[in-house]
């Protein structure tokens, strides 16, 4: 397969310059792909898809009557990130997560950012993700958001923006690890002689982080991953990470709290649990503290957490920083807590709670992307240019009924990467979700999950909406940088 018929169009292409020349970081890969005989790359793509099937790399789609479990689509052409660009991304993500952690801690304590007029009190008070039960809580080391997945996009002009923050239970890192394993099998010669930064140590780094949060008196911490169960959309990831870390995968029914200590039922009797990596939303964690009808959580878990007898990752209450209205204030949050200008800007955003913004949004629904403040997975969203008049009318009604719950953004021309479609290379839109671990220091996994909108022209990359993924190659140094 060759790229002679591949066109970048009017979009920023991650692999090719506008004139059709490969970008410096991608030249070696383009040369390799073009040396393959007809059908060889397609055979390798089919082999990768069979491997996904055999390994059971799946996700679940809620409300899908055709069957909940699907193989996660994977495209063999990777996204390549040059070393210099990644350095900026890494610095920007560390800056952002450091400021957001300070913000969360402040919100649940003195709320100085509100008192100083940076964020209106009603924005915090009306946030559905604000947990009054977490006021005055002090997580180990003062860190609330230990694991973050921050969504990045690139617009037509090449500028990278933060699209949204995911601090509650960010998912997808298992696909990063599996994608890399598949690529090593498919192109072993590339990795033997390349400068691609590794991602394989993520599970060991994650376990080290989790163990570091155990109570100081514990010499050999026991860690468990708490899952809602097999019907959750990310269950594969929960089981995969537990297996990779060598820790237990548990459901709420496997745990019991006695005198603030969490115990796990085992075939040998009850064993103490010191750290829980919870993949359950706040509402369902503890029916005594949050939703009393939750059958997924553990009675009394929050009592043990408050007493310092068990650590929870991420800390309950972090969802306040996921709120898409709070997102609009992140540049001000960075400035307030760190005294710095933000390194990776937000997408320009209209807040429907503000009357002037709301009028602007309602008048331009066919042009904008409208999002609910606390939805994820591509749900609760209107993509204006791809919407019908009926859908626009429905969203107008929702906005007018509950303006606090909606923001709107320009429809970005997301960058593209060549993707194998019907035996040819075709451009498809992508975003990037890097993963950040925050313990004693901050570690950014070099790469992340490149999600690709497999439908032609689609800007929605979520797997639940028909998207797939690619491996992300971060180069250790830039080709020709020494010249």
C-alpha positions, 0 to 999 in steps of 0.5 A: 500500500502506498500513500500516493493517493492519500490526501490531507484535505483542508485538515491538519494531518499528523503524518503528512505536511499539507504538501504531501511530504511526510513530517520528519517524525513520520518519515521512517514509518512512511518508508516502511509502509510503502516498502510492503507488498500489496496485501501485506499490511492488510494481512497484518491488520487482519492478524491484529483483529484476530488477536483482539478477538482471541484476547477478548479485548472488548467494551460494553455498549449500554442500551445496545439491543444487538449485544452489549459486548464488542471488540474494540476496533484497532487501526494499525497505522500509529499516531506519531508525536515528535519529542519536542511536541511531547515535552510541551504536552507533558509540561502542560499536563503536569501544570494542569493537574497540579492546579486542579488538585489544589482547586479540589482541595480548596473547594472542600476546605476554605474555598478561597478561590470563591471568596476571591471572586475567581469562580462564582459560588453558585457554580460550585454550589450547583455542580452535581459532582460536588460532594458535601460529604467530602468537605474537610476530608484530607486524602493521603499526601493531599492528593485527590486526583491520582489518576487522570485522563485528559482529552487533547485535540488539535485544530486545523491551525495545528494548535493543541487544546484540552477538550476535557478533564477526566478525574473520576474514573478515567478509562482506556489505558488498558487499550494503550497497553494492548495496542502497543503489544499488538504493534510490537508483534506486528512490526517487531523490526521497528521497535528493535531499532526505533526511538519509540518511548515505552509504555509497558511500565504503567502497571508497575508504576500504578501499583507503586503509586497505590501502595504508597498511599497505604497507612504508614503503619502497613508494611506490605500493603494489600491493594484491590481494584473495585469494579461494578461488575461484568456488565460495566463498559470498562470491565475488561480494563478493570480485570486487565489492570488487576491482573497486570498489577498482580492484585485482587479484582473485587466487587462490593459484595466481596468487601466488608467494613468492621470498625473502619477496617476493610476486609476482603472475603477469600477462600482462606477467610477475611484479609485486610485491604489497605488501598482500593483503586475504585472504578465506581462513581462516588454515588455508588461507593457507600450506601451509608454515605451516598446513594442508599439504594446502591448495590455496588458499593460497600457499607461503611467504606467512607468511615474507614476512609475518613479514619485513614484506615483505607485509601481510595483512588481517586479520592471521592469528590474529584468529580467537581473538576470534571464538570464542564462548566468548571472546565471553562475556569481552568485557565483562571485556576492555573493562574490563581494557584500557580501564578502561571499562564496556562500552557495548553489552552482550553477550547473556547467555550460558551457557558449557557448559565450566562445569559449573553452566552446562552443567547449566542448558543441558542442562535447558533446551534447548527454551528456549535457542539453542545455538551452536558456538564457531567456526561461522558462517552459522547452522550448528552451531546449535540454536534451542530453541523451533523444534527437535525432541526428536531435535535436542535429544537430538543437541545434548545429546550434542554438548555432553556430548562437547565442552562447550568447543565450545558456548555457549547464550543465551536466545531473544531476541525480535528486533526487526522491520521491515515487509517486503513479503510476498504484496503486504502489509506483514508484520513480519519479524525482523532483525539488523544487521551494521555494518562497522568499518575500523581503520587509523590511526583507527577508522571505522564505516560509517554503516549496515551490513547489515540481514539479515531472516528472510523466513520467518514467525516465523523468528529465523535471518537468515543468507542460507544459512538463507533470509534476505534483506537491507534497506538501512539508513538512518542519519539525519544528524540526528534529526527534531524534535531542534531543537524 
